[in-house]
Amino acid sequence: MPRDVHPRLLRSFAAVAETLHFGRAAEHLHLAQQAVSRDVQTLERELGCALFQRSTRSVELTETGAALLPKARQLLELQGEITALGDTRTLLVDVNSPGGDRELTAERVLAAARRRRPETELLARYCGGLTAAARELAAHRLDASFGRYAGLPAAVRSRLAHAPVRLEPMAVFLPLGHPLAALPAVPLAALAGHPVDVFAGQPDTAEWTDLGLRLLAEHGLAAAPGRTPPVGAAEFARYLSRHGSPILTTTDGPDIPGGVARPLVDPMPLSLVGLVHRPGSGHPGLAALRESAAELAAAEGWLERPPGSWLPSEDAALLRR
């Protein structure tokens, strides 16, 4: 029996044991599949026994593997707690933009995390979009963000960790005098002839533009021309009044003077908001964000998908992991 077992080996073993799939375990750990397979083989060699029964079609835990799994989880959790003891720095959390009088999803999770860990300082940042936040995460100028992870390039996603937080129904902002503003909800088909603004002129929110363009293309609708987007409620109100196009948003977006948000239906389109951060961090504030997001999602059904709703396949795949 070896004196020491490297935590990396246990982490790879636990990921395979929980997914029963080497490929999905590698995706979860942001590693190559060969590296995960090598770690498991090394652990089996050090322990002197098989942990998995492998075939071309399935992976199953052996009796020894099943006995090891809860112990490995305990050790990995303890390692995370030990690592976090020395990390007392401020955690910088991007919540995209201030919600004004209405508390948005990211702000609610951040507020809950602050209540959960009052001794830890978590500071909000406003990057305006996940694409911009991902650059800040890569440069270590930011610790966590919220947004549509599936809309990031694959190379960027490979360097980040993600946890689904909420399925947000989508809506359109309309000027008060717009013919669709009188409807309590706007069927997607009613947008025919009304090009929708998906902020195609904003590179910092490319993940949102991608979602909007997918929605419009799949339902035969047109996008408004790309324009320089506004910043702040007052500028947003001027922008809405000047251009008059329906603007894609979510149903819990901030209120804008001179405009009204109407939910989209038939089908109801959804946006999957996730918590995104660099993998491997043991910061207690990040753990508080994850725990708070999971608690809110369970209590309020944030990840329950309504029947017949629209969601891109890439986003739906993240819910199944």
Residue pairs with C-beta under 8 A, 6 or more apart in sequence:
1 47
1 48
2 46
2 47
5 43
5 46
5 47
7 75
7 76
7 79
8 39
9 39
9 40
9 42
9 43
9 46
10 43
10 72
10 75
10 76
11 29
11 39
11 76
12 25
12 29
12 31
12 35
12 36
12 39
12 40
12 43
13 39
13 40
13 43
13 51
13 65
13 68
13 69
13 72
14 69
14 72
14 73
14 76
15 25
15 26
15 28
15 29
15 36
16 22
16 25
16 36
16 40
16 52
16 59
17 51
17 52
17 61
17 65
17 69
17 72
18 25
18 69
19 25
19 28
20 58
20 59
20 60
20 61
21 59
22 33
22 36
22 37
22 40
22 59
23 33
24 321
25 36
26 32
26 33
26 35
26 36
27 321
28 321
29 36
29 279
30 158
30 159
30 160
30 161
30 279
40 51
40 52
43 51
44 50
44 51
47 64
47 68
49 62
49 64
50 62
50 64
50 65
51 61
51 62
51 64
51 65
51 68
52 59
52 60
52 61
52 62
52 65
53 59
53 60
53 61
53 62
61 69
79 282
80 282
80 287
81 282
83 282
84 282
84 283
84 284
84 287
87 282
87 283
87 284
88 120
89 283
90 121
90 122
90 123
91 120
91 121
91 122
91 123
91 143
91 144
91 283
91 285
91 286
91 289
92 123
92 125
92 141
92 142
92 143
92 144
93 106
93 110
93 122
93 123
93 124
93 125
93 142
93 143
93 144
93 145
93 285
93 289
94 106
94 124
94 125
94 126
94 127
94 133
94 136
94 142
94 144
94 145
94 146
95 104
95 106
95 107
95 110
95 124
95 125
95 126
95 146
96 104
96 106
96 126
96 127
96 128
96 129
96 130
96 133
96 145
96 146
96 147
97 126
97 128
97 254
98 126
98 254
99 107
99 254
100 233
100 254
100 255
101 254
101 255
102 252
102 253
102 254
102 255
103 111
104 252
104 253
104 254
105 146
105 165
105 166
105 168
105 252
105 273
105 302
106 146
106 273
107 124
108 296
109 146
109 165
109 275
109 289
109 292
109 293
109 296
110 122
110 124
110 289
112 292
112 293
112 295
112 296
113 122
113 285
113 288
113 289
113 291
113 292
114 122
114 288
116 288
116 291
116 292
117 284
117 285
117 287
117 288
120 284
120 285
120 288
121 285
122 285
122 288
122 289
125 136
125 142
127 133
127 136
127 142
127 145
127 204
128 202
128 204
128 205
128 231
129 147
129 202
129 204
129 205
129 206
129 207
129 208
130 145
130 146
130 147
130 148
130 149
130 151
130 152
130 205
130 207
130 208
130 276
131 151
131 152
131 203
131 204
131 205
131 206
131 207
132 204
132 205
133 142
133 145
133 147
133 276
134 145
134 152
134 156
134 160
134 276
136 142
136 145
137 143
137 144
137 145
137 160
137 276
137 277
137 278
138 156
138 159
140 278
143 277
143 278
143 281
143 283
143 285
143 286
144 275
144 276
144 277
144 286
144 289
145 275
145 276
145 277
146 165
146 273
146 274
146 275
146 276
147 207
147 208
147 273
147 274
147 276
148 207
148 208
148 210
148 211
148 271
148 272
148 273
148 274
148 315
149 157
149 160
149 162
149 207
149 272
149 274
149 276
149 318
150 157
150 207
150 272
150 312
150 314
150 315
150 317
150 318
151 206
151 207
151 208
151 210
151 211
152 160
152 207
159 278
159 279
160 276
160 277
160 278
160 279
161 276
161 277
161 278
161 279
161 280
162 274
162 275
162 276
162 318
163 274
163 275
163 290
163 293
163 294
164 272
164 273
164 274
164 297
164 303
164 318
164 319
165 273
165 274
165 275
165 293
165 296
165 297
165 302
165 303
166 272
166 273
166 296
166 297
166 302
166 303
167 270
167 271
167 272
167 273
167 302
167 303
167 304
167 305
167 309
167 311
168 250
168 251
168 252
168 270
168 271
168 272
168 273
169 250
169 251
169 263
169 264
169 268
169 269
169 270
169 309
170 215
170 248
170 249
170 250
170 251
170 263
170 264
170 268
170 269
170 270
170 271
171 186
171 248
171 249
171 250
171 251
171 253
171 261
171 262
171 263
171 264
172 180
172 186
172 191
172 196
172 246
172 247
172 248
172 249
172 261
172 262
172 264
173 240
173 246
173 247
173 249
173 253
173 256
173 259
173 260
173 261
174 180
174 181
174 186
174 246
174 247
174 259
174 260
174 261
174 262
175 181
175 240
175 241
175 244
175 258
175 259
176 258
176 259
176 260
178 244
178 246
180 186
180 190
180 191
180 194
180 246
180 262
181 260
181 262
183 190
183 262
184 262
185 262
185 263
185 264
185 265
186 246
186 262
186 263
186 264
186 265
187 264
187 265
187 266
188 215
188 219
188 221
188 264
188 265
188 266
188 267
188 269
189 219
189 266
191 219
191 221
191 246
192 220
192 221
194 245
194 246
195 221
195 222
195 223
195 224
195 225
195 245
195 246
196 212
196 216
196 221
196 222
196 223
196 224
196 245
196 246
196 247
196 248
197 223
197 224
197 227
197 243
197 245
197 246
197 247
197 248
198 208
198 209
198 211
198 212
198 213
198 216
198 223
198 224
198 248
199 205
199 208
199 209
199 212
199 226
199 229
199 247
199 248
200 209
200 213
200 223
200 224
200 225
200 226
200 227
201 226
201 227
201 228
201 229
202 209
202 228
202 229
205 229
208 248
208 271
211 271
211 312
212 223
212 248
213 223
214 312
215 221
215 248
215 269
215 310
216 222
216 223
218 310
224 243
224 245
227 239
227 243
229 239
230 236
230 238
230 239
233 254
233 255
233 256
233 257
234 257
236 256
237 256
237 257
237 258
237 259
240 247
240 256
240 258
240 259
241 258
249 261
250 271
251 261
251 263
253 261
255 261
267 308
267 309
267 310
268 306
268 308
268 309
268 310
269 309
269 310
269 311
270 305
270 306
270 309
270 310
270 311
270 315
271 315
272 311
272 315
272 318
272 319
274 318
275 289
275 290
275 293
277 286
296 302
297 303
303 319
305 311
305 319
